[in-house]
Amino acid sequence: MKHIVLEFYKGNGKWATAVDKAILLVSKPHVHVEAKFENALSFSSSQRAVEAGGNQEDKKVEGVRYKGIKYTNTKRWTEIILCVTDEEYRRIKLTCDVLVAMHIGYDMRGAIGTVFTGKQDPDKYFCSEVIYDAILSQWLPQGLNHKMHPQKLYDIVEVLAPILASRFGV
């Protein structure tokens, strides 16, 4: 058994972006999500250009990326642990690696669309959408990711996590 930790960010502080504030209009409290792997790198899609980890160490990346994040402020992050088989972990990690290698950009229109229009850019990802497609689509249908804001993802993961853990007697 392996673990993938989903970290959900509560984005109402001084670092809140315009997208965070828009998402908070329809969804509270979570506005961003990261998937933390056993190598301590986190996977997601971000609207901020960041120093990326993994295979893109020297590039600034906005969009799908790995990043080293210290989740020190527990008041800002909510953690949910997914218990997965070794094979599921391998497939999920491979999917994330491929998505990062493809240099997929951040879907600002889609992130705002979760709140207002429902429109998105089919060639880009926002955080909760890429987490759903890369990880949760192992067990759930693709169609559920439409207008998948972080709080909606959190609500799904809250139901899924104990079901996955029960396979290991946890």
MOWO-V865331 format. One record per run of one state. SS is the DSSP state (H for helix, E for strand, - for the rest). FROM is the first residue (numbers start at 1). TO is the last residue. If there is no record, write none. Layout:
SS:FROM:TO
SS:FROM:TO
//
This chain:
-:1:1
E:2:10
-:11:17
H:18:24
-:25:29
E:30:36
-:37:40
E:41:51
-:52:53
H:54:56
-:57:59
E:60:68
-:69:76
E:77:84
-:85:85
H:86:101
-:102:105
E:106:106
-:107:107
H:108:113
-:114:124
E:125:125
-:126:126
H:127:134
-:135:135
H:136:138
-:139:141
H:142:145
-:146:149
H:150:166
-:167:170
//
